[in-house]
Amino acid sequence: MSADLLAMYSGVVLSLAFAYIPSADGKWAALSATAKRLVMLALLLLVALAAVGIACAGLGADIGLAVTCDRLGVVGVLQAFVLAVIANQSAYSIAPKSAAKS
Protein backbone atom coordinates (compact mmCIF):
# COMPACT_ATOMS: atom_id res chain seq x y z
CA MET A 1 0.00 0.00 0.00
CA SER A 2 1.39 3.38 -0.96
CA ALA A 3 1.68 6.31 1.44
CA ASP A 4 -0.78 8.28 -0.69
CA LEU A 5 -3.40 5.56 -0.52
CA LEU A 6 -2.86 5.21 3.23
CA ALA A 7 -3.28 8.97 3.66
CA MET A 8 -6.52 8.89 1.69
CA TYR A 9 -7.86 6.01 3.79
CA SER A 10 -6.91 7.94 6.93
CA GLY A 11 -8.84 10.97 5.74
CA VAL A 12 -11.95 8.89 5.07
CA VAL A 13 -11.69 7.04 8.40
CA LEU A 14 -11.35 10.33 10.29
CA SER A 15 -14.42 11.75 8.59
CA LEU A 16 -16.50 8.63 9.16
CA ALA A 17 -15.36 8.40 12.78
CA PHE A 18 -16.66 11.90 13.46
CA ALA A 19 -19.91 11.05 11.67
CA TYR A 20 -20.65 7.77 13.48
CA ILE A 21 -18.95 7.86 16.89
CA PRO A 22 -21.10 9.74 19.39
CA SER A 23 -19.38 12.75 20.92
CA ALA A 24 -19.68 13.92 24.50
CA ASP A 25 -22.69 16.17 25.04
CA GLY A 26 -23.17 16.64 21.30
CA LYS A 27 -20.33 19.16 21.12
CA TRP A 28 -19.28 17.90 17.69
CA ALA A 29 -22.84 18.05 16.36
CA ALA A 30 -23.23 21.59 17.70
CA LEU A 31 -20.32 22.88 15.60
CA SER A 32 -21.02 24.53 12.27
CA ALA A 33 -20.11 22.68 9.08
CA THR A 34 -17.19 25.04 8.52
CA ALA A 35 -15.88 24.50 12.05
CA LYS A 36 -16.08 20.72 11.61
CA ARG A 37 -14.13 20.92 8.37
CA LEU A 38 -11.49 23.10 10.02
CA VAL A 39 -11.12 20.68 12.95
CA MET A 40 -10.61 17.75 10.57
CA LEU A 41 -8.15 19.81 8.51
CA ALA A 42 -6.21 20.72 11.66
CA LEU A 43 -6.03 17.08 12.76
CA LEU A 44 -4.74 15.97 9.36
CA LEU A 45 -2.19 18.81 9.36
CA LEU A 46 -1.08 17.83 12.87
CA VAL A 47 -0.42 14.27 11.72
CA ALA A 48 1.51 15.46 8.65
CA LEU A 49 3.65 17.84 10.71
CA ALA A 50 4.26 15.13 13.29
CA ALA A 51 5.49 12.78 10.57
CA VAL A 52 7.98 15.37 9.33
CA GLY A 53 9.02 16.24 12.89
CA ILE A 54 9.63 12.59 13.78
CA ALA A 55 11.65 12.10 10.61
CA CYS A 56 13.74 15.21 11.22
CA ALA A 57 14.37 14.16 14.83
CA GLY A 58 15.96 10.99 13.48
CA LEU A 59 13.30 8.70 14.94
CA GLY A 60 11.52 7.82 11.70
CA ALA A 61 13.57 4.74 10.92
CA ASP A 62 13.13 3.47 14.48
CA ILE A 63 9.35 3.29 14.12
CA GLY A 64 9.20 2.33 10.45
CA LEU A 65 8.27 5.77 9.13
CA ALA A 66 9.35 6.06 5.52
CA VAL A 67 9.61 9.87 5.54
CA THR A 68 12.97 11.49 5.07
CA CYS A 69 14.00 14.86 6.47
CA ASP A 70 14.75 16.50 3.16
CA ARG A 71 12.94 18.28 0.36
CA LEU A 72 11.69 15.02 -1.16
CA GLY A 73 10.31 13.83 2.18
CA VAL A 74 8.47 17.10 2.84
CA VAL A 75 7.03 17.13 -0.69
CA GLY A 76 5.85 13.54 -0.22
CA VAL A 77 4.14 14.39 3.06
CA LEU A 78 2.56 17.48 1.49
CA GLN A 79 1.23 15.38 -1.38
CA ALA A 80 -0.16 12.79 1.04
CA PHE A 81 -1.70 15.59 3.15
CA VAL A 82 -3.51 17.07 0.15
CA LEU A 83 -4.86 13.65 -0.85
CA ALA A 84 -5.97 12.99 2.74
CA VAL A 85 -7.81 16.33 2.84
CA ILE A 86 -9.54 15.58 -0.47
CA ALA A 87 -10.63 12.14 0.73
CA ASN A 88 -11.67 13.52 4.13
CA GLN A 89 -13.83 16.29 2.72
CA SER A 90 -15.36 13.99 0.11
CA ALA A 91 -16.35 11.50 2.79
CA TYR A 92 -17.60 14.33 5.02
CA SER A 93 -19.90 15.64 2.30
CA ILE A 94 -21.67 12.28 1.93
CA ALA A 95 -21.61 11.13 5.58
CA PRO A 96 -24.80 11.45 7.62
CA LYS A 97 -25.06 14.57 9.75
CA SER A 98 -26.08 14.24 13.38
CA ALA A 99 -28.23 16.82 15.11
CA ALA A 100 -27.03 18.75 18.13
CA LYS A 101 -28.39 17.71 21.51
CA SER A 102 -30.57 20.25 23.30
OpenMM code with the backbone's topology and positions (N, CA, C; nanometers):
from openmm import Vec3, app, unit

residues = "MET SER ALA ASP LEU LEU ALA MET TYR SER GLY VAL VAL LEU SER LEU ALA PHE ALA TYR ILE PRO SER ALA ASP GLY LYS TRP ALA ALA LEU SER ALA THR ALA LYS ARG LEU VAL MET LEU ALA LEU LEU LEU LEU VAL ALA LEU ALA ALA VAL GLY ILE ALA CYS ALA GLY LEU GLY ALA ASP ILE GLY LEU ALA VAL THR CYS ASP ARG LEU GLY VAL VAL GLY VAL LEU GLN ALA PHE VAL LEU ALA VAL ILE ALA ASN GLN SER ALA TYR SER ILE ALA PRO LYS SER ALA ALA LYS SER".split()
positions = [
    Vec3(0.0843, -0.1165, 0.0000),
    Vec3(0.0000, 0.0000, 0.0000),
    Vec3(0.0897, 0.1238, 0.0000),
    Vec3(0.0579, 0.2177, -0.0869),
    Vec3(0.1394, 0.3383, -0.0962),
    Vec3(0.1028, 0.4360, 0.0148),
    Vec3(0.1926, 0.5295, 0.0411),
    Vec3(0.1682, 0.6306, 0.1440),
    Vec3(0.0495, 0.7184, 0.1053),
    Vec3(0.0341, 0.7464, -0.0239),
    Vec3(-0.0780, 0.8285, -0.0695),
    Vec3(-0.2114, 0.7592, -0.0443),
    Vec3(-0.2171, 0.6313, -0.0748),
    Vec3(-0.3398, 0.5556, -0.0518),
    Vec3(-0.3702, 0.5458, 0.0976),
    Vec3(-0.2683, 0.5262, 0.1785),
    Vec3(-0.2857, 0.5211, 0.3228),
    Vec3(-0.3365, 0.6553, 0.3760),
    Vec3(-0.2833, 0.7640, 0.3241),
    Vec3(-0.3284, 0.8970, 0.3660),
    Vec3(-0.4741, 0.9191, 0.3283),
    Vec3(-0.5131, 0.8729, 0.2108),
    Vec3(-0.6521, 0.8885, 0.1686),
    Vec3(-0.7449, 0.8062, 0.2577),
    Vec3(-0.7061, 0.6842, 0.2886),
    Vec3(-0.7856, 0.6014, 0.3790),
    Vec3(-0.7973, 0.6684, 0.5162),
    Vec3(-0.6894, 0.7261, 0.5637),
    Vec3(-0.6908, 0.7938, 0.6929),
    Vec3(-0.7890, 0.9097, 0.6937),
    Vec3(-0.7908, 0.9855, 0.5845),
    Vec3(-0.8842, 1.0970, 0.5739),
    Vec3(-1.0285, 1.0508, 0.5780),
    Vec3(-1.0582, 0.9427, 0.5089),
    Vec3(-1.1949, 0.8888, 0.5075),
    Vec3(-1.2318, 0.8349, 0.6449),
    Vec3(-1.1409, 0.7609, 0.7081),
    Vec3(-1.1690, 0.7038, 0.8400),
    Vec3(-1.1941, 0.8152, 0.9420),
    Vec3(-1.1152, 0.9207, 0.9371),
    Vec3(-1.1351, 1.0329, 1.0290),
    Vec3(-1.2729, 1.0946, 1.0104),
    Vec3(-1.3114, 1.1161, 0.8869),
    Vec3(-1.4419, 1.1748, 0.8587),
    Vec3(-1.5552, 1.0849, 0.9050),
    Vec3(-1.5456, 0.9566, 0.8755),
    Vec3(-1.6505, 0.8634, 0.9163),
    Vec3(-1.6544, 0.8448, 1.0684),
    Vec3(-1.5391, 0.8512, 1.1325),
    Vec3(-1.5363, 0.8399, 1.2785),
    Vec3(-1.6131, 0.9553, 1.3422),
    Vec3(-1.5926, 1.0756, 1.2913),
    Vec3(-1.6655, 1.1901, 1.3457),
    Vec3(-1.8144, 1.1826, 1.3131),
    Vec3(-1.8500, 1.1155, 1.2051),
    Vec3(-1.9914, 1.1045, 1.1672),
    Vec3(-2.0642, 0.9983, 1.2494),
    Vec3(-1.9973, 0.8898, 1.2851),
    Vec3(-2.0653, 0.7769, 1.3477),
    Vec3(-2.0377, 0.7564, 1.4963),
    Vec3(-1.9256, 0.8044, 1.5479),
    Vec3(-1.8947, 0.7857, 1.6890),
    Vec3(-1.9577, 0.9005, 1.7669),
    Vec3(-2.0429, 0.8670, 1.8635),
    Vec3(-2.1097, 0.9740, 1.9391),
    Vec3(-2.0092, 1.0567, 2.0191),
    Vec3(-2.0284, 1.1867, 2.0180),
    Vec3(-1.9384, 1.2745, 2.0925),
    Vec3(-2.0018, 1.3125, 2.2256),
    Vec3(-1.9206, 1.3545, 2.3172),
    Vec3(-1.9685, 1.3915, 2.4502),
    Vec3(-2.0555, 1.5165, 2.4419),
    Vec3(-2.1751, 1.5051, 2.4947),
    Vec3(-2.2691, 1.6167, 2.5037),
    Vec3(-2.3042, 1.6790, 2.3688),
    Vec3(-2.2808, 1.6117, 2.2610),
    Vec3(-2.3169, 1.6643, 2.1303),
    Vec3(-2.2345, 1.7848, 2.0873),
    Vec3(-2.1165, 1.8002, 2.1462),
    Vec3(-2.0328, 1.9159, 2.1118),
    Vec3(-1.9954, 1.9159, 1.9643),
    Vec3(-1.9648, 1.7985, 1.9112),
    Vec3(-1.9282, 1.7895, 1.7692),
    Vec3(-2.0471, 1.8281, 1.6822),
    Vec3(-2.1649, 1.7766, 1.7156),
    Vec3(-2.2841, 1.8052, 1.6364),
    Vec3(-2.3220, 1.9525, 1.6438),
    Vec3(-2.2875, 2.0182, 1.7531),
    Vec3(-2.3229, 2.1589, 1.7700),
    Vec3(-2.2345, 2.2526, 1.6875),
    Vec3(-2.1213, 2.2041, 1.6401),
    Vec3(-2.0322, 2.2882, 1.5595),
    Vec3(-2.0927, 2.3127, 1.4217),
    Vec3(-2.0575, 2.4252, 1.3636),
    Vec3(-2.1015, 2.4532, 1.2266),
    Vec3(-2.0257, 2.3637, 1.1300),
    Vec3(-2.0773, 2.3514, 1.0092),
    Vec3(-2.0114, 2.2681, 0.9077),
    Vec3(-1.8700, 2.3175, 0.8797),
    Vec3(-1.8526, 2.4476, 0.8769),
    Vec3(-1.7193, 2.5038, 0.8518),
    Vec3(-1.6243, 2.4708, 0.9660),
    Vec3(-1.6723, 2.4818, 1.0892),
    Vec3(-1.5876, 2.4501, 1.2051),
    Vec3(-1.5472, 2.3027, 1.2039),
    Vec3(-1.6399, 2.2149, 1.1683),
    Vec3(-1.6084, 2.0719, 1.1608),
    Vec3(-1.5003, 2.0465, 1.0564),
    Vec3(-1.5136, 2.1098, 0.9423),
    Vec3(-1.4125, 2.0922, 0.8367),
    Vec3(-1.2758, 2.1423, 0.8826),
    Vec3(-1.2754, 2.2545, 0.9533),
    Vec3(-1.1485, 2.3095, 1.0016),
    Vec3(-1.0852, 2.2210, 1.1077),
    Vec3(-1.1654, 2.1606, 1.1941),
    Vec3(-1.1119, 2.0685, 1.2949),
    Vec3(-1.0482, 1.9485, 1.2261),
    Vec3(-1.1169, 1.8912, 1.1279),
    Vec3(-1.0609, 1.7752, 1.0572),
    Vec3(-0.9347, 1.8142, 0.9807),
    Vec3(-0.9334, 1.9330, 0.9200),
    Vec3(-0.8146, 1.9806, 0.8505),
    Vec3(-0.6982, 1.9966, 0.9480),
    Vec3(-0.7256, 2.0533, 1.0654),
    Vec3(-0.6207, 2.0723, 1.1660),
    Vec3(-0.5646, 1.9387, 1.2138),
    Vec3(-0.6513, 1.8397, 1.2323),
    Vec3(-0.6034, 1.7076, 1.2760),
    Vec3(-0.5153, 1.6427, 1.1699),
    Vec3(-0.5558, 1.6531, 1.0434),
    Vec3(-0.4738, 1.5969, 0.9357),
    Vec3(-0.3399, 1.6702, 0.9253),
    Vec3(-0.3420, 1.8021, 0.9405),
    Vec3(-0.2185, 1.8805, 0.9360),
    Vec3(-0.1273, 1.8436, 1.0526),
    Vec3(-0.1855, 1.8226, 1.1700),
    Vec3(-0.1079, 1.7833, 1.2868),
    Vec3(-0.0349, 1.6510, 1.2624),
    Vec3(-0.1044, 1.5562, 1.2019),
    Vec3(-0.0422, 1.4266, 1.1724),
    Vec3(0.0704, 1.4429, 1.0700),
    Vec3(0.0477, 1.5242, 0.9671),
    Vec3(0.1507, 1.5462, 0.8648),
    Vec3(0.2739, 1.6133, 0.9257),
    Vec3(0.2521, 1.7154, 1.0076),
    Vec3(0.3650, 1.7840, 1.0706),
    Vec3(0.4377, 1.6932, 1.1685),
    Vec3(0.3638, 1.6084, 1.2378),
    Vec3(0.4263, 1.5130, 1.3294),
    Vec3(0.5140, 1.4146, 1.2535),
    Vec3(0.4688, 1.3712, 1.1379),
    Vec3(0.5488, 1.2776, 1.0568),
    Vec3(0.6804, 1.3417, 1.0154),
    Vec3(0.6749, 1.4665, 0.9718),
    Vec3(0.7976, 1.5366, 0.9325),
    Vec3(0.8857, 1.5604, 1.0552),
    Vec3(0.8260, 1.6004, 1.1665),
    Vec3(0.9023, 1.6238, 1.2890),
    Vec3(0.9725, 1.4986, 1.3383),
    Vec3(0.9026, 1.3860, 1.3350),
    Vec3(0.9632, 1.2594, 1.3775),
    Vec3(1.0782, 1.2220, 1.2857),
    Vec3(1.0580, 1.2417, 1.1558),
    Vec3(1.1652, 1.2100, 1.0607),
    Vec3(1.2861, 1.2999, 1.0819),
    Vec3(1.2624, 1.4271, 1.1047),
    Vec3(1.3739, 1.5206, 1.1224),
    Vec3(1.4437, 1.5031, 1.2575),
    Vec3(1.3737, 1.4450, 1.3532),
    Vec3(1.4367, 1.4162, 1.4829),
    Vec3(1.5213, 1.2890, 1.4768),
    Vec3(1.5168, 1.2202, 1.3636),
    Vec3(1.5960, 1.0989, 1.3476),
    Vec3(1.5290, 0.9747, 1.4032),
    Vec3(1.4014, 0.9839, 1.4356),
    Vec3(1.3304, 0.8704, 1.4937),
    Vec3(1.2457, 0.7947, 1.3925),
    Vec3(1.2373, 0.8441, 1.2712),
    Vec3(1.1522, 0.7822, 1.1697),
    Vec3(1.1869, 0.6378, 1.1403),
    Vec3(1.3138, 0.6101, 1.1236),
    Vec3(1.3568, 0.4741, 1.0917),
    Vec3(1.3298, 0.3790, 1.2084),
    Vec3(1.3355, 0.4305, 1.3298),
    Vec3(1.3127, 0.3467, 1.4480),
    Vec3(1.1701, 0.2943, 1.4563),
    Vec3(1.0755, 0.3717, 1.4036),
    Vec3(0.9346, 0.3292, 1.4116),
    Vec3(0.8781, 0.2886, 1.2758),
    Vec3(0.9639, 0.2788, 1.1767),
    Vec3(0.9203, 0.2329, 1.0449),
    Vec3(0.8567, 0.3398, 0.9593),
    Vec3(0.8812, 0.4656, 0.9907),
    Vec3(0.8267, 0.5767, 0.9133),
    Vec3(0.9164, 0.6011, 0.7926),
    Vec3(0.8567, 0.5944, 0.6749),
    Vec3(0.9347, 0.6062, 0.5518),
    Vec3(0.9395, 0.7501, 0.5008),
    Vec3(0.9494, 0.8453, 0.5913),
    Vec3(0.9605, 0.9868, 0.5543),
    Vec3(1.1031, 1.0293, 0.5828),
    Vec3(1.1614, 1.1001, 0.4882),
    Vec3(1.2973, 1.1494, 0.5074),
    Vec3(1.2928, 1.2981, 0.5384),
    Vec3(1.3933, 1.3452, 0.6084),
    Vec3(1.3996, 1.4856, 0.6473),
    Vec3(1.4766, 1.5641, 0.5418),
    Vec3(1.4186, 1.5721, 0.4254),
    Vec3(1.4755, 1.6501, 0.3164),
    Vec3(1.3613, 1.7021, 0.2304),
    Vec3(1.3968, 1.7686, 0.1226),
    Vec3(1.2941, 1.8278, 0.0362),
    Vec3(1.1988, 1.7216, -0.0184),
    Vec3(1.2511, 1.6103, -0.0602),
    Vec3(1.1694, 1.5024, -0.1157),
    Vec3(1.0712, 1.4476, -0.0113),
    Vec3(1.1175, 1.4327, 0.1117),
    Vec3(1.0309, 1.3832, 0.2182),
    Vec3(0.9180, 1.4799, 0.2487),
    Vec3(0.9492, 1.6087, 0.2555),
    Vec3(0.8467, 1.7096, 0.2837),
    Vec3(0.7460, 1.7178, 0.1699),
    Vec3(0.7939, 1.7109, 0.0456),
    Vec3(0.7026, 1.7131, -0.0687),
    Vec3(0.6123, 1.5906, -0.0669),
    Vec3(0.6665, 1.4757, -0.0315),
    Vec3(0.5851, 1.3541, -0.0224),
    Vec3(0.4773, 1.3649, 0.0839),
    Vec3(0.5121, 1.4207, 0.1990),
    Vec3(0.4140, 1.4391, 0.3063),
    Vec3(0.3094, 1.5416, 0.2643),
    Vec3(0.3511, 1.6473, 0.1970),
    Vec3(0.2564, 1.7479, 0.1494),
    Vec3(0.1584, 1.6874, 0.0493),
    Vec3(0.2091, 1.6048, -0.0405),
    Vec3(0.1227, 1.5378, -0.1377),
    Vec3(0.0239, 1.4450, -0.0670),
    Vec3(0.0716, 1.3692, 0.0287),
    Vec3(-0.0161, 1.2795, 0.1042),
    Vec3(-0.1189, 1.3595, 0.1836),
    Vec3(-0.0789, 1.4734, 0.2403),
    Vec3(-0.1702, 1.5593, 0.3153),
    Vec3(-0.2829, 1.6104, 0.2255),
    Vec3(-0.2492, 1.6564, 0.1075),
    Vec3(-0.3511, 1.7071, 0.0147),
    Vec3(-0.4485, 1.5956, -0.0232),
    Vec3(-0.3978, 1.4775, -0.0510),
    Vec3(-0.4856, 1.3649, -0.0847),
    Vec3(-0.5736, 1.3257, 0.0342),
    Vec3(-0.5187, 1.3307, 0.1544),
    Vec3(-0.5974, 1.2991, 0.2735),
    Vec3(-0.7085, 1.4017, 0.2934),
    Vec3(-0.6794, 1.5290, 0.2706),
    Vec3(-0.7815, 1.6333, 0.2836),
    Vec3(-0.8919, 1.6137, 0.1798),
    Vec3(-0.8537, 1.5819, 0.0577),
    Vec3(-0.9537, 1.5581, -0.0468),
    Vec3(-1.0436, 1.4412, -0.0095),
    Vec3(-0.9843, 1.3317, 0.0345),
    Vec3(-1.0631, 1.2145, 0.0734),
    Vec3(-1.1497, 1.2455, 0.1948),
    Vec3(-1.0938, 1.3178, 0.2914),
    Vec3(-1.1666, 1.3516, 0.4134),
    Vec3(-1.2888, 1.4368, 0.3819),
    Vec3(-1.2717, 1.5393, 0.3023),
    Vec3(-1.3828, 1.6288, 0.2723),
    Vec3(-1.4857, 1.5626, 0.1814),
    Vec3(-1.4414, 1.4742, 0.0953),
    Vec3(-1.5358, 1.3995, 0.0114),
    Vec3(-1.6223, 1.3085, 0.0972),
    Vec3(-1.5597, 1.2382, 0.1895),
    Vec3(-1.6353, 1.1503, 0.2789),
    Vec3(-1.7262, 1.2319, 0.3702),
    Vec3(-1.6789, 1.3477, 0.4158),
    Vec3(-1.7605, 1.4326, 0.5025),
    Vec3(-1.8873, 1.4794, 0.4316),
    Vec3(-1.8737, 1.5113, 0.3048),
    Vec3(-1.9900, 1.5645, 0.2303),
    Vec3(-2.0992, 1.4604, 0.2108),
    Vec3(-2.0646, 1.3311, 0.2133),
    Vec3(-2.1671, 1.2282, 0.1926),
    Vec3(-2.2037, 1.1547, 0.3213),
    Vec3(-2.1314, 1.1807, 0.4302),
    Vec3(-2.1609, 1.1132, 0.5575),
    Vec3(-2.2865, 1.1724, 0.6196),
    Vec3(-2.3593, 1.0920, 0.6966),
    Vec3(-2.4798, 1.1449, 0.7619),
    Vec3(-2.4440, 1.2511, 0.8652),
    Vec3(-2.5285, 1.3483, 0.8777),
    Vec3(-2.5065, 1.4568, 0.9748),
    Vec3(-2.5921, 1.4295, 1.0977),
    Vec3(-2.5314, 1.4449, 1.2148),
    Vec3(-2.6075, 1.4244, 1.3382),
    Vec3(-2.6542, 1.5596, 1.3907),
    Vec3(-2.7667, 1.5593, 1.4567),
    Vec3(-2.8229, 1.6819, 1.5113),
    Vec3(-2.7634, 1.7101, 1.6492),
    Vec3(-2.7544, 1.8368, 1.6836),
    Vec3(-2.7030, 1.8753, 1.8131),
    Vec3(-2.8034, 1.8414, 1.9219),
    Vec3(-2.7526, 1.8005, 2.0383),
    Vec3(-2.8394, 1.7707, 2.1514),
    Vec3(-2.8841, 1.9017, 2.2167),
    Vec3(-3.0058, 1.9037, 2.2638),
    Vec3(-3.0569, 2.0253, 2.3300),
    Vec3(-3.0211, 2.0253, 2.4765),
] * unit.nanometer
topology = app.Topology()
chain = topology.addChain("A")
for resn in residues:
    res = topology.addResidue(resn, chain)
    for name in ("N", "CA", "C"):
        topology.addAtom(name, app.Element.getBySymbol(name[0]), res)
